[in-house]
Amino acid sequence: MGRPVKGVVKTFKVIELLNSENGLSLADLAMKASLPKPTTYRILDTLTGLGYIEQDPATHQFTLGSQFLTFIRSPRTGTNIISLAEQ
């Protein structure tokens, strides 16, 4: 692998944490990802705007959003991620 793009690495840290937890606050995400709060907020704000992250208005916790469902079945290749995971 070449030199990783730091912003992509940080973004996937956040996504992976949200995938493994059932909702996290900004402070918890920043702490668990070992990222500054402003960096974590910018990542969350961007992903929320794209529909990949959702924030509960009552608890202010973040979870993965419905946009991730678009990866379950890719219309171009017909690749079914669930079938791949079962192999």
N, C-alpha and C positions, 0 to 999 in steps of 0.2 A: 504494500500500500504506500502511496506517496504521502506527502504531507497533508494531514487532515485539515479541513476547513473548520476553524475553531467554533464559528457560529453554528455550524451544522452539528458538531459534536455536542455543544451545549443544548441545542434544541432537542436532540434525541435523548439526552439525559432526562430532560423534563418529560418528554413523551413516555419514556420507559417507566419513570416513576409513577406517572398517572395511570399507566397500564397496570401497574402492580398494586396500586392502592385504590381504595374506594372513596376518592375525593381528598384533596389536600388544599390547605390554605397557601397563600403566597409565601408566608414566612416558613412554613414547613417545607415547601418545595425548594425554596432558596437554600435552606439549611441542608436538606437531604442531597441536593444536587451540588452542594459546595459552590454556589454561585452567589454573587451579590444580589440583593433584592431588586435594584433597578434593572439589572440584566434579566433576571427571572421575569419581572413584570413585562418588559419589552417582548420577550419570547411569548409569554402568555397572551399579551394583547394582540400580537400578530396572529397567533394560532386561533385565537377566539374570533378575530375578524374574518379568518378564512373558513371558520366552521369546524375546525379540528379540535377545539377545546370549548367547553361550556362552563359557565360559572353559575352556581346556585345563588339566586338573589337573596335567599334567606340566610344561608350559612356562609356565603362568600367562598365556598370551596370550589376548586376546579376539578373537572373530570374530562375524560376523552369525549369528543363530540361525535355527532352522527356522520360527519364528513369522512371519518375513517371507514365507514361501511362501504364506500366506493372502491376500496381496495380488496374487498372480499371476492369480487369477480371482475376481472378485467375484460371489458367488451372487445378489445383489440386482439388479445391473444387467447382468450377463453381460459386463461389460467385461473384455477380455483384455489385460492390461498388455503382454504380449509382442507381440501384434498391433499395439498402439498404438506400441510402440517401433520396429517395423519400418516404419512409415509414413513 
